[in-house]
Structures are given as structure tokens and as C-alpha cells.
Amino acid sequence: MFTLTRETSATPEALWGRVAALDRHADTVPLTTTLADPGPPGPGWRFAVRTRLGPLRFDDPMVVEEWDPPRSWRVRKLGPLGGWATARVEPYAGGARLTWTEELWLRGPRQREIPVVGWLTRVVGDLVGPFVFGPVADRLVDPRLDDDQGADPNADREARS
């Protein structure tokens, strides 16, 4: 498990707007796009982050388990890459703080966890996760973003499949 903490001069409401736009989090990750259910995020809302390199493709499907605007959400990973993630937004020193916690592991056949493989991939995820998700967290708290960018998690969304 790893935790990323970032502070910003943005208001908690503006930061929540960015954090709640789950379908835009992959915008800063190379070779990656997001496919999402139509409508606003909330419990049961599903999305997948797709990484593609030429003909190779990896989908990371997820479902929102908890949705508590404007404070927090929790998602569960459903595919071969198991795990969960939470994001929490709090007021902090005239701005806001984002705390992102995530745990990742690789599942075996039929989505069952293989103890040694699960343990090993958790360790790798703990080491690599901050490097992969750090740029996403950095973008979410970037005060140079327009206050309205990401404020509406439904803005400019198309239903994708």
C-alpha cells in the first residue's frame, strides 16, 4: 500500500472537481485512455483505464464503491490487477490537501489471488505506484489549471465503450 499527499492553493471544491473527474485521471499517463459508464460517478459506476502499445492492450476495470462528495471516493479494481484506491480532499492552509492511498496486486487465473504472486506484486506496486500515480496527483493539484477545469465531472464526457 502506498499513500501520496499533495497540497494546493486551490479551494477544496475546485480540487474535488478534479478528483471527482475519474474519467480524466489518465489524461497525463502516456498510451492510456479511460472508458467510462455514462453519467456522473457514484456507487456502482464503472470505468476502465486502457493502456495500449501497438497491438498490445491492457484494461484495468474498476467500480466506485464509495462516493462522498466533496470529500472522498473509493474504487475497487476488478481485473487481473486487483486492489483498491481512495482519494480524500480536505481543507488545508488556505487551500486543500489530497490524500491518495492505493494497494495493487496481480491476480491469477479466474481472478483468484495466488499468495506468493499477490505478496510480490503488492511489494512491487508499493514501490512503483508512487512513480506511476505521482504525476496524476501532481496534475490534480496543479494551481495553474483553470478553476473550472474538471469542476464538473460530466463536462465534455462522451459515453465510451
Summary of the structure (lengths in Angstrom):
residues: 161
radius of gyration: 15.6
end to end distance: 30.1
largest distance: 48.5
contacts: 461
relative contact order: 0.25
helix: 27%
strand: 40%
